[in-house]
Amino acid sequence: MPFIRNLLNRLGAIGRRGRLQDDFAAELEAHLALKQQQLEAEGVEPAEAARRARLALGNATLYQETLSAQWSFPALESLWRDIVFGLRMLRKDKVFTIVALVTLALGIGANTAVFSLLNSLLWRSLPVREPQQLVRLRLTNVPPTDRAWVNGRAVTAKERRRVPFPFYQELEKHPDFQAVFGAAGQGPFVVDSAGEAYKLEAASVTGTYFPALGVEPVAGRLLTPDDDIAGGPSTGWGAVISESAWTRLFHRSPAAIGAQISIERTPFTIIGVAPRTFTGVNPGSAPDVWMPASAFETMFPKWSWRANRDMGFIEPMARLKPGVDLNQARDRLAALSVPMLRAVKPDGISGQAEKHYLAMKIDMVPASSGYSYLVDIFRPALWTLLAAVGAVLLIAATNLTNLILARATARRKEIAIRLAIGASSGRIRRQLIVESSLLAMAGAGAGVVCARWLAAALVRGASRDTTRIHLDASLDLTVLAFTGALLAAVVLIAGCIPAWSAVRGAIGEHARGVTASKLATRLRGGLIVLQVGLSLALLIAAGLLIASLRSVLHETTGFDTAHAVFITPDLYNAGVSPERMPQAYASMLEETRRMPGVRAAAWTMHVPMSGGLEAFTIELPDRPGIPPADRMVFSHQVTDGYFQASGVPLVAGHDFAPRGAAGPKASIVSRNLAIRFFGSPEAAIGRRLKPGSLDWTEVIGVAADAKFQDVREPDPPTVYTSYWDQRTTLGMTLLVNHTGPTEPVVTAVGALARREAGRTPFTQVSTLPANIAASLVTERLLTMMLTAFGGFALLISATGIVGLLSYTVQLKRRDIGVRIALGATPSAIAREIESNGLLLAVLGLAVGGALSWAMRRLIEAHLYRVKSGDPVIWIAVSAVVLLCAVGASAIPALRAARVDPMAVLKSD
């Protein structure tokens, strides 16, 4: 085929072009010599023969160029020359190049970083076999009383992700599934290895988990269904550790396989190591250990989860059989909802509750990327941040457009000359676009480097001491495609517009000088207005978030623990038996209260603002008609002295009795609970209530309201019960209210715990201010990022105003000199230039105000006790932007006022 033959000829000539050109030149010379000899033989003079021979031969240079084009790729060579020329021009103008690269690197890098985190949470496929076959199973159309907790706030639940084990067994029977698997929970556990205690993230999974996912071990083997059986295998419980834990605890030694560890005092044998790339099916989490779900029977023998039909235990997932259509499988599964739900209906459910229960639907959704609780927490903030960094990139691109417009205007005489000597307007536009593309590609490369650093910083900032977030923000095809789209947008905005404007302005250029293009000037002014508008929108959002964060930080929690420390020693895993635990707690409490500087001390089940929540339905003997959803309260176990140590005052009644005191089992309720159910704090004293599955108690006191889960939550109705009465938990925290430094108190309590356990237990130490700061990490990150981006955008806008007005002054320098010579005062000239800058700023404020108002709902979700239209913030931010515009305009205005009319007239 001619095309293929032509392509092969061109490829074959690569590396031989010089020799081919020499051969062709020699052949032309031979033809020329033969023709000249022929003419001389006919009697023509040698000089005339040489002339006629050249005329007969024709344009030898044209022949060479035509033949050279057949040996080469002219379009590519022309593009290469444009690239080389563009690099030379960018190297020549170093200041412009550096400013443009920094601007683009920050703009593209910030966008890529935020998008890569969203990609890791929402779209990146799990590193497992055929992830497109994975589905997540859930219950939808849940009862209206169901609640979910997002950032400490109770919201109406849209689904049930956890199902009881009997229901999970029904799902295993569905014929569309190749395998059903799931996780029964994940969290920090104390793991003992070779006598050393560690706090590790452990996940309990079904035996079908690893086989269904198709994960291959790095060493040993992974869990199978034979490892997850009731009572445990005859060889004992097995566990799989992550490659990271293998490196950290065993230094990658092969001896780790078969090593013994204990998790919550239950022995396990390490049977294998999972690969580093696999961190489970929940993006953002990275378990150190995977153990069989059935091991809970040994770890928590009183927990009858296998037969329990009312408690969500497993998050189910499944792998569809090959060839099964997802939509058809979903319809078939939904049709089985009522029979499956009826088969595992909880005992004692009837009436309206049964109607709501049977109305639920079994649904499946694609799960190739897994599902993470972080989606609920961070997705709104990430989308808000992505919108913000998108605005920053648009500002960066428009600023780069202005820089290129100014640079192209300065080169207009050069462009006019090139047009005059025969260059086409398309070739010149291509040259300018190539230069812009080189800048954009270099900026994108630097942006990718910045993105990795910024994404890692965001992940570190979002993590808490008790909850580490692990997100893979590395580049993949999706992130690269997004970065490529950003690159194309920058080239389109910052390359094509200036190229079109510069060539159009250069056509018809006078040889004497450069005349400003009104269209280019208006275009640059419009871009400045857009920059100011976007900057205002970002700064208003940042101002609202700062005010919101200030409101949260000044919100009262009900606690007065400025000089208190929470110390949680894990006595159980250190060897203290459940039977001896109350005595150990009592002994440590008495010794702590006798320490110098200790004002009060008590044991408490919950550390405020540290995550975790326990709620139950209370029973009231004289209020039988209250629906269960309205009787949900927060549960808390404490010892005597807790209210003095926490600073939560008692408004009625008295505190719990010390350990060993006689009397009925007692409870203390919060003020809002007393008012809701009994009418007043005083009326609650002496009344009886039953907190969930605990024994009936008598209300002996009423405490002031306090927040436990989140500063932004309403004060939850709370029931406090005495640990000495109920003893339902093994993991209590010692709250010590003291004077002086914290370290001696922590050391002394640690010594007491070591004495009780016989070894050093794993101990966590925290304070309420630190927990509050950690609980506000999302707000802090969003506020910090938006403030930084808004300041960066305002700086770019200010430099844009300076550049535009300086360019205007340069163009009008002759007119300004003449006006000053004719009597105009420098101050009048300066006011005129400043008024131009102020006009741009005012127009930008109008644009920014409209943008902020249109997008106010995006930021409202993150505000606390602050309105999105707060006039004080809007006016203050607008004033700051105007002041910056005035300051930026003053620089070129001062330069215009100092124009020397004599120097201008002499140069003319």
Buried (B, 14 or more C-beta within 10 A) or exposed (E): EEEEEEEEEBEEBEEEEEEBBEEBEEEBEEBBEEBBEBBBEEEBEEEEBBBBBBEEBEEBEEBBEEBBEEBBBEEEEEEEEBBEEBBEBBEEBEEBBEBBBBBBBBBBBBBBBBBBBBBBBBBBBBBBEEBEBBBBBBBBBBBEBBBBBEBBEBEEBEBBBBBBBBBBBBBBEBEBBEBBBBBBBBEBBBBBBEEEBBBBBBBBBBBBBBBBBEBEBBBBBBBBBEBBEEEBBEEBBBBBBBBBBBBBBBEEEEEBBEBEBBBBBBEBBBBBBBBBEBBBBBBBBBBBBBBBBBBBBBBEEEEEBBEBBEEBBBBBBBBBEEEBEBEEBBEBBBEBBBEBBEEBBBEEBEEEBBEBBEEBBBBBEEBBBBBBBBBBBBBBBBBBBBBBBBBBBBBBBBBBBBBBBBBBBBBBBEBBEBBEEEBEBEBBBBBBBBBBBBBBBBBBBBBBEBBBEBBEEBBEBBBBEBBBBBBBBEBBEBBEEBBEEBBEBBBBBBBBBBBBBBBBBBEEBEEEEBEBBEEBBEBBBBBBBBBBBBBBBBBBBBBBBBBBBBBBBEBEBBBBBEBBBBBBBBBBBBBBEEEEBBEBBBEBBEBBBEBEEBEBBBBBBBBBBBBEBEBBBBBBEEBEEBEEEEBBBBBBBBBBBBBBBBBBEBBBBEBBBBBEEEEEBBBBBBBBBBBBBBEEBEBBBEBBBBBBEBEEBBBBBBBBBBBBBBBBBEBBBBBBBBBBBBBEBBEBBBBBBBEEEBEEBBEBBBEBBBEBBEEBBBBBBBBBEBBBBBBBBBBBBBBBBBBBBBBBBBBBBBBBBBBBBBBBBBBBBBEBBBBBBEEBEBEEBBBBBBEBBBBBBBBBBBBBBEBBEEBBEBBBEBBBEBEBEBEEBBEBBBEBBBEBBBEBBBBBBBBBBEBEBEEBEEEE
